[in-house]
Amino acid sequence: MIEPYSPSLIWLIVLGFIIAFILAFGIGANDVANSFGTSVGSKVLTIFQACCMATFFEIAGAVLIGYKVSDTVRKGILDVNLYKNDEIELMLGCLSALGSSAAWLLVATFFKLPISGTHSIVGATVGYSLVARGTKGVYWLTLVKIVASWFISPILSGFTSITFLWIIKSFILSKPNPLEAGLFALPLFYSFTILVNVFSIVHDGPKLLYMDNIPLWMALVVSCSIAIISMFLIWLFVVPIQRKKIEAEASSQINGVNFNIGESSDTSPEGSPKKQIDTRPI
């Protein structure tokens, strides 16, 4: 059994940090691009804005609610008790999982393949456990649940996307004035998103912030209160700014159109009237 904080393991910590940094780089290049691809593609956000938001929210999500996933990957997939008195072997296995996940993410990014860092690290963890301890070292029921979520999640996301699209088409785009309908619905969409995110943080939050013992009713009250306050703030500040911005863009597009009265729009030689040449003899 190794001693805690043994100096002989410093190289593992340093190497693990370097590989984890490379893995984080690959996650940022692939997973974050998947998340913000639609926002950048629709020109809602610029590349710079997406990178800034990704930096903030990725760190916030990892600190506030990422511990649950970390616990599952750390000790929910493998039976770590099998590595008692063989802790170095477990550390080397985790290091190999980090390295293989980082390499695969970078290769997939090079070939423009959108993949998931979660899939990579789970597969790598199961792989080294099968080599080190065989099939008895894996919690197969937990693994089945994780793999099932990979198939259930896209299906649920698809149905959710269809529902939101139907709501937008029915209550915004089909209205006589879609702009006003969209601005009216904007605070509702924002507040609903904030409600879901705040509830996921407050309910069974991280132990580091002493949020793991908050009762359900208090989490609901806090989440709804913050969502309602956000809705009024967005209605007072964001909606007028968006209205002015949209009206300014529409006005600039109208003023930028040039109308040439009395001139043909076809400037090609074929479309121009040809001058009649008098070929009669003098």
C-alpha positions as CSV (number, residue, x, y, z in Angstrom):
1,M,0.0,0.0,0.0
2,I,1.4,3.4,-1.0
3,E,1.7,6.3,1.4
4,P,-0.6,9.3,1.0
5,Y,1.1,12.2,-0.9
6,S,4.1,10.0,-1.7
7,P,6.8,11.9,-3.5
8,S,7.3,9.0,-5.9
9,L,3.9,9.7,-7.4
10,I,4.5,13.4,-8.3
11,W,5.3,12.4,-11.9
12,L,1.8,10.8,-12.2
13,I,0.2,14.0,-10.9
14,V,2.1,16.2,-13.3
15,L,1.6,13.9,-16.3
16,G,-2.1,13.6,-15.4
17,F,-2.5,17.3,-15.3
18,I,-0.8,17.7,-18.7
19,I,-3.0,15.0,-20.3
20,A,-6.1,16.4,-18.6
21,F,-5.3,19.8,-20.1
22,I,-5.0,18.2,-23.6
23,L,-8.3,16.4,-23.0
24,A,-9.9,19.7,-22.0
25,F,-8.6,21.3,-25.2
26,G,-10.1,18.5,-27.2
27,I,-13.4,18.8,-25.4
28,G,-13.4,22.6,-26.1
29,A,-12.7,22.0,-29.8
30,N,-15.4,19.3,-30.2
31,D,-18.0,19.3,-27.5
32,V,-18.3,23.0,-27.1
33,A,-18.4,23.4,-30.9
34,N,-21.4,21.0,-30.9
35,S,-23.2,23.1,-28.3
36,F,-22.7,26.4,-29.9
37,G,-22.7,25.3,-33.5
38,T,-26.3,26.2,-34.1
39,S,-26.1,29.5,-32.3
40,V,-23.0,30.6,-34.4
41,G,-24.5,29.2,-37.6
42,S,-27.7,31.1,-37.2
43,K,-25.6,34.3,-36.4
44,V,-27.2,34.7,-32.9
45,L,-23.6,34.6,-31.5
46,T,-20.2,35.4,-33.0
47,I,-17.3,33.0,-32.6
48,F,-15.8,35.3,-30.0
49,Q,-19.0,35.5,-28.0
50,A,-19.5,31.8,-28.1
51,C,-15.9,31.1,-26.9
52,C,-16.4,33.6,-24.0
53,M,-19.7,32.1,-23.0
54,A,-18.4,28.6,-23.3
55,T,-15.4,29.5,-21.0
56,F,-17.7,30.9,-18.3
57,F,-20.5,28.4,-18.4
58,E,-18.3,25.3,-18.8
59,I,-16.4,26.2,-15.7
60,A,-19.6,27.1,-13.8
61,G,-21.3,23.9,-14.8
62,A,-18.3,21.8,-13.8
63,V,-18.1,23.4,-10.4
64,L,-21.8,23.6,-9.6
65,I,-23.2,20.3,-10.9
66,G,-20.3,18.4,-12.5
67,Y,-19.5,16.5,-9.3
68,K,-22.3,14.0,-10.0
69,V,-20.9,12.9,-13.3
70,S,-17.4,12.9,-11.8
71,D,-18.5,10.5,-9.0
72,T,-20.1,8.2,-11.6
73,V,-16.9,8.1,-13.7
74,R,-14.6,7.8,-10.7
75,K,-16.3,5.0,-8.8
76,G,-19.8,4.3,-10.3
77,I,-18.6,2.3,-13.4
78,L,-15.7,0.4,-11.8
79,D,-15.4,-1.6,-8.6
80,V,-12.5,0.3,-7.1
81,N,-12.3,-2.1,-4.1
82,L,-10.7,-4.6,-6.5
83,Y,-7.6,-2.3,-6.6
84,K,-7.0,-2.3,-2.9
85,N,-3.2,-2.5,-2.3
86,D,-2.8,-1.9,-6.1
87,E,-3.6,1.8,-6.1
88,I,-0.8,2.6,-8.6
89,E,-2.3,0.2,-11.1
90,L,-5.6,2.1,-10.7
91,M,-3.9,5.4,-11.2
92,L,-2.1,4.2,-14.3
93,G,-5.4,2.9,-15.7
94,C,-7.0,6.3,-15.1
95,L,-4.0,7.9,-16.8
96,S,-4.3,5.7,-19.8
97,A,-8.1,6.5,-20.0
98,L,-7.3,10.2,-20.0
99,G,-4.6,9.7,-22.7
100,S,-6.8,7.6,-25.0
101,S,-9.8,10.0,-24.7
102,A,-7.6,13.0,-25.4
103,A,-6.1,11.4,-28.5
104,W,-9.5,10.2,-29.8
105,L,-11.0,13.7,-29.3
106,L,-8.2,15.4,-31.2
107,V,-8.3,12.8,-34.0
108,A,-12.1,13.2,-34.3
109,T,-11.8,16.9,-34.4
110,F,-9.2,16.8,-37.1
111,F,-11.6,14.7,-39.2
112,K,-14.5,17.1,-38.3
113,L,-16.5,14.4,-36.5
114,P,-18.8,15.6,-33.7
115,I,-18.4,13.2,-30.8
116,S,-18.9,13.3,-27.1
117,G,-16.1,13.5,-24.5
118,T,-18.4,11.5,-22.1
119,H,-18.6,8.6,-24.5
120,S,-14.8,8.6,-24.9
121,I,-13.9,8.6,-21.2
122,V,-16.5,6.0,-20.3
123,G,-15.4,3.7,-23.0
124,A,-11.7,4.2,-22.1
125,T,-12.4,3.5,-18.4
126,V,-14.3,0.3,-19.2
127,G,-11.5,-0.7,-21.5
128,Y,-8.6,-0.5,-19.0
129,S,-10.8,-2.2,-16.4
130,L,-11.5,-5.2,-18.7
131,V,-7.7,-5.5,-19.2
132,A,-6.8,-5.1,-15.6
133,R,-9.6,-7.0,-13.8
134,G,-11.7,-8.6,-16.5
135,T,-15.5,-8.5,-16.5
136,K,-15.9,-8.6,-12.7
137,G,-14.4,-5.1,-12.4
138,V,-17.3,-3.4,-14.2
139,Y,-20.7,-2.4,-12.8
140,W,-22.6,-3.6,-15.8
141,L,-26.0,-2.3,-14.7
142,T,-24.6,1.2,-14.4
143,L,-22.9,0.9,-17.7
144,V,-26.2,-0.2,-19.4
145,K,-27.9,2.8,-17.9
146,I,-25.2,5.1,-19.3
147,V,-25.3,3.5,-22.7
148,A,-29.1,3.6,-22.8
149,S,-29.0,7.4,-22.0
150,W,-26.8,7.8,-25.2
151,F,-29.8,6.6,-27.3
152,I,-32.6,8.0,-25.2
153,S,-31.1,11.5,-25.0
154,P,-31.2,12.2,-28.8
155,I,-34.8,11.0,-29.0
156,L,-35.9,13.2,-26.1
157,S,-34.0,16.1,-27.6
158,G,-35.7,15.6,-30.9
159,F,-39.2,15.5,-29.4
160,T,-38.3,18.6,-27.3
161,S,-37.1,20.4,-30.4
162,I,-40.3,19.5,-32.3
163,T,-42.4,20.8,-29.5
164,F,-40.6,24.1,-29.3
165,L,-40.7,24.5,-33.1
166,W,-44.5,23.9,-33.0
167,I,-44.9,26.5,-30.3
168,I,-42.8,29.1,-32.2
169,K,-44.7,28.4,-35.5
170,S,-48.1,28.4,-33.9
171,F,-47.8,31.4,-31.5
172,I,-45.2,33.6,-33.1
173,L,-44.5,33.0,-36.8
174,S,-48.2,32.6,-37.7
175,K,-49.3,35.8,-36.1
176,P,-50.0,39.0,-38.1
177,N,-47.1,40.7,-36.4
178,P,-44.4,38.1,-35.7
179,L,-42.0,40.6,-34.4
180,E,-44.2,41.8,-31.5
181,A,-45.2,38.2,-30.8
182,G,-41.6,37.1,-30.6
183,L,-40.6,40.0,-28.4
184,F,-43.5,39.2,-26.1
185,A,-42.4,35.5,-25.9
186,L,-38.8,36.4,-25.4
187,P,-38.9,36.9,-21.6
188,L,-40.9,33.6,-21.2
189,F,-38.2,31.6,-23.1
190,Y,-35.5,33.2,-21.0
191,S,-37.2,32.7,-17.7
192,F,-38.0,29.0,-18.5
193,T,-34.3,28.4,-19.3
194,I,-33.2,30.1,-16.2
195,L,-35.7,28.2,-14.1
196,V,-34.4,24.8,-15.4
197,N,-30.8,25.8,-14.8
198,V,-31.2,27.3,-11.4
199,F,-33.3,24.3,-10.2
200,S,-30.7,21.8,-11.4
201,I,-28.1,23.7,-9.4
202,V,-30.1,24.4,-6.2
203,H,-31.7,21.0,-5.9
204,D,-29.1,18.5,-4.7
205,G,-26.4,21.0,-5.3
206,P,-22.7,20.6,-4.6
207,K,-21.5,19.7,-1.0
208,L,-18.8,22.3,-1.4
209,L,-21.4,25.1,-1.3
210,Y,-23.6,23.3,1.4
211,M,-26.4,22.9,-1.1
212,D,-26.8,19.1,-0.9
213,N,-29.4,19.3,1.9
214,I,-31.8,21.9,0.5
215,P,-35.4,20.5,0.5
216,L,-37.4,20.2,-2.7
217,W,-39.9,22.9,-1.9
218,M,-37.2,25.5,-1.1
219,A,-35.4,24.6,-4.4
220,L,-38.7,25.2,-6.3
221,V,-39.3,28.5,-4.5
222,V,-35.8,29.8,-5.2
223,S,-35.9,28.7,-8.8
224,C,-39.3,30.2,-9.5
225,S,-38.4,33.5,-7.8
226,I,-35.2,33.9,-9.8
227,A,-37.0,33.0,-13.0
228,I,-39.8,35.6,-12.3
229,I,-37.3,38.3,-11.5
230,S,-35.3,37.5,-14.6
231,M,-38.5,37.7,-16.7
232,F,-39.3,41.2,-15.6
233,L,-35.7,42.4,-16.0
234,I,-35.6,41.0,-19.6
235,W,-38.9,42.6,-20.3
236,L,-37.7,46.0,-19.1
237,F,-34.2,46.0,-20.6
238,V,-33.6,43.3,-23.2
239,V,-36.8,43.5,-25.1
240,P,-36.5,47.3,-25.9
241,I,-32.9,46.9,-26.9
242,Q,-33.8,44.0,-29.3
243,R,-36.7,46.0,-30.7
244,K,-34.5,49.0,-31.5
245,K,-31.8,46.7,-33.0
246,I,-34.2,44.9,-35.3
247,E,-36.0,48.1,-36.4
248,A,-32.6,49.7,-37.1
249,E,-31.5,46.8,-39.2
250,A,-34.8,46.8,-41.1
251,S,-34.5,50.5,-41.7
252,S,-30.9,50.2,-43.0
253,Q,-31.9,47.5,-45.4
254,I,-34.8,49.6,-46.8
255,N,-32.6,52.7,-47.1
256,G,-29.9,50.7,-48.8
257,V,-32.0,49.8,-51.8
258,N,-31.4,51.9,-54.9
259,F,-34.2,52.6,-57.3
260,N,-33.2,53.6,-60.8
261,I,-36.3,54.9,-62.5
262,G,-36.4,54.7,-66.3
263,E,-33.4,52.4,-66.6
264,S,-33.4,48.8,-67.5
265,S,-32.4,46.3,-64.7
266,D,-30.8,44.1,-67.3
267,T,-27.3,45.6,-68.0
268,S,-26.2,42.8,-70.3
269,P,-25.6,43.6,-74.0
270,E,-28.3,41.2,-74.9
271,G,-30.9,43.0,-72.8
272,S,-29.9,46.5,-74.0
273,P,-31.9,48.1,-76.9
274,K,-29.8,47.9,-80.0
275,K,-29.4,51.0,-82.2
276,Q,-30.9,50.6,-85.6
277,I,-28.4,51.2,-88.4
278,D,-29.6,52.7,-91.6
279,T,-28.3,50.5,-94.4
280,R,-30.2,52.2,-97.3
281,P,-28.0,53.5,-100.1
282,I,-27.6,57.2,-100.3
